[in-house]
Amino acid sequence: MGTNMVSSDQAKVRAALYVRTSTLKQEESLEAQEEKLRRFCEMQGWKVVRVYRDAGISGALGDRPQFRRLMADAESGKFDIVLVTKIDRFARSTVHLLNAIEHLRRHLSLIHISEPTRPRLISYAVFCLK
Protein backbone atom coordinates (compact mmCIF):
# COMPACT_ATOMS: atom_id res chain seq x y z
CA MET A 1 0.00 0.00 0.00
CA GLY A 2 3.06 2.30 0.16
CA THR A 3 3.03 5.49 2.18
CA ASN A 4 -0.66 6.17 1.59
CA MET A 5 -2.62 4.38 4.30
CA VAL A 6 -6.12 5.11 2.98
CA SER A 7 -7.99 4.23 -0.16
CA SER A 8 -9.65 6.80 -2.37
CA ASP A 9 -12.94 5.99 -0.56
CA GLN A 10 -11.43 7.46 2.60
CA ALA A 11 -9.98 10.60 0.96
CA LYS A 12 -12.52 12.86 2.63
CA VAL A 13 -11.63 11.95 6.20
CA ARG A 14 -12.09 15.02 8.42
CA ALA A 15 -9.10 15.32 10.73
CA ALA A 16 -8.69 17.24 13.97
CA LEU A 17 -5.15 18.00 15.15
CA TYR A 18 -4.31 18.35 18.83
CA VAL A 19 -1.03 20.05 19.75
CA ARG A 20 0.17 20.86 23.25
CA THR A 21 3.21 22.13 25.06
CA SER A 22 3.59 21.90 28.81
CA THR A 23 5.96 24.88 28.90
CA LEU A 24 6.23 27.87 26.62
CA LYS A 25 9.85 26.93 25.82
CA GLN A 26 9.24 23.28 24.96
CA GLU A 27 11.61 21.56 22.52
CA GLU A 28 8.89 20.71 19.98
CA SER A 29 6.80 23.83 19.46
CA LEU A 30 3.09 23.89 18.71
CA GLU A 31 3.98 24.97 15.18
CA ALA A 32 6.40 22.05 14.67
CA GLN A 33 3.83 19.56 15.93
CA GLU A 34 1.15 21.03 13.69
CA GLU A 35 3.41 20.98 10.64
CA LYS A 36 4.20 17.26 11.11
CA LEU A 37 0.52 16.44 11.43
CA ARG A 38 -0.52 18.58 8.46
CA ARG A 39 2.12 16.88 6.29
CA PHE A 40 0.80 13.48 7.30
CA CYS A 41 -2.81 14.48 6.56
CA GLU A 42 -1.77 15.81 3.18
CA MET A 43 -0.02 12.52 2.36
CA GLN A 44 -3.21 10.64 3.27
CA GLY A 45 -5.59 12.97 1.48
CA TRP A 46 -7.31 13.89 4.74
CA LYS A 47 -8.87 17.31 5.31
CA VAL A 48 -7.75 19.19 8.44
CA VAL A 49 -10.93 20.76 9.80
CA ARG A 50 -9.60 22.12 13.09
CA VAL A 51 -6.40 22.50 15.09
CA TYR A 52 -6.73 22.50 18.89
CA ARG A 53 -3.79 24.20 20.67
CA ASP A 54 -3.04 24.14 24.39
CA ALA A 55 0.14 26.14 25.05
CA GLY A 56 1.99 25.91 28.36
CA ILE A 57 -0.49 23.46 29.92
CA SER A 58 0.45 20.17 31.54
CA GLY A 59 -0.96 17.03 29.94
CA ALA A 60 -1.54 15.67 33.44
CA LEU A 61 -4.39 18.14 33.75
CA GLY A 62 -7.71 16.89 32.47
CA ASP A 63 -9.05 20.44 32.38
CA ARG A 64 -7.31 21.90 29.32
CA PRO A 65 -9.42 24.46 27.40
CA GLN A 66 -8.74 23.24 23.85
CA PHE A 67 -8.78 19.60 24.92
CA ARG A 68 -12.27 20.17 26.38
CA ARG A 69 -13.36 21.80 23.13
CA LEU A 70 -11.93 18.86 21.13
CA MET A 71 -13.96 16.43 23.24
CA ALA A 72 -17.15 18.49 22.81
CA ASP A 73 -16.58 18.80 19.06
CA ALA A 74 -16.05 15.04 18.84
CA GLU A 75 -19.48 14.58 20.42
CA SER A 76 -20.93 16.94 17.81
CA GLY A 77 -19.40 14.90 14.98
CA LYS A 78 -17.20 17.71 13.66
CA PHE A 79 -14.38 15.35 12.64
CA ASP A 80 -13.65 11.67 12.07
CA ILE A 81 -10.16 11.30 13.45
CA VAL A 82 -7.80 12.92 15.98
CA LEU A 83 -4.08 13.15 15.34
CA VAL A 84 -1.28 13.95 17.78
CA THR A 85 2.48 13.74 17.33
CA LYS A 86 3.01 11.75 20.53
CA ILE A 87 0.73 10.14 23.06
CA ASP A 88 2.08 12.39 25.82
CA ARG A 89 0.82 15.43 23.87
CA PHE A 90 -2.70 14.04 24.22
CA ALA A 91 -2.48 12.95 27.86
CA ARG A 92 0.30 12.40 30.41
CA SER A 93 -1.89 10.53 32.87
CA THR A 94 -2.89 6.98 31.96
CA VAL A 95 -6.25 7.59 33.61
CA HIS A 96 -6.89 10.73 31.51
CA LEU A 97 -5.77 8.92 28.37
CA LEU A 98 -8.06 5.95 28.95
CA ASN A 99 -11.01 8.18 29.87
CA ALA A 100 -10.50 10.29 26.75
CA ILE A 101 -10.23 7.25 24.49
CA GLU A 102 -13.37 5.77 26.03
CA HIS A 103 -15.22 9.05 25.46
CA LEU A 104 -13.96 9.48 21.90
CA ARG A 105 -14.69 5.93 20.82
CA ARG A 106 -18.40 6.65 21.19
CA HIS A 107 -18.13 9.42 18.59
CA LEU A 108 -15.25 8.67 16.20
CA SER A 109 -14.48 5.81 13.90
CA LEU A 110 -10.82 5.90 14.98
CA ILE A 111 -8.07 7.85 16.67
CA HIS A 112 -4.72 8.12 14.97
CA ILE A 113 -1.62 8.69 17.05
CA SER A 114 1.77 9.18 15.41
CA GLU A 115 4.97 8.58 17.33
CA PRO A 116 8.30 9.90 16.04
CA THR A 117 10.85 7.09 16.14
CA ARG A 118 13.77 8.80 14.37
CA PRO A 119 14.37 12.27 12.99
CA ARG A 120 12.25 12.75 9.86
CA LEU A 121 10.60 9.36 10.24
CA ILE A 122 7.21 8.80 11.82
CA SER A 123 5.69 5.43 12.56
CA TYR A 124 1.94 5.10 12.80
CA ALA A 125 -0.43 3.25 15.07
CA VAL A 126 -4.13 3.22 14.31
CA PHE A 127 -6.66 2.31 16.96
CA CYS A 128 -10.08 1.31 15.62
CA LEU A 129 -12.59 2.24 18.28
CA LYS A 130 -15.99 1.42 16.78
VENFENHU-V839750 format. One record per run of one state. SS is the DSSP state (A for helix, B for strand, O for the rest). FROM is the first residue (numbers start at 1). TO is the last residue. If there is no record, write none. Layout:
<<SS & FROM & TO> <SS & FROM & TO>>
//
This chain:
<<O & 1 & 7> <A & 8 & 10> <O & 11 & 13> <B & 14 & 20> <O & 21 & 29> <A & 30 & 44> <O & 45 & 46> <B & 47 & 54> <O & 55 & 64> <A & 65 & 75> <O & 76 & 80> <B & 81 & 84> <O & 85 & 86> <A & 87 & 90> <O & 91 & 93> <A & 94 & 105> <O & 106 & 109> <B & 110 & 118> <O & 119 & 120> <B & 121 & 128> <O & 129 & 130>>
//
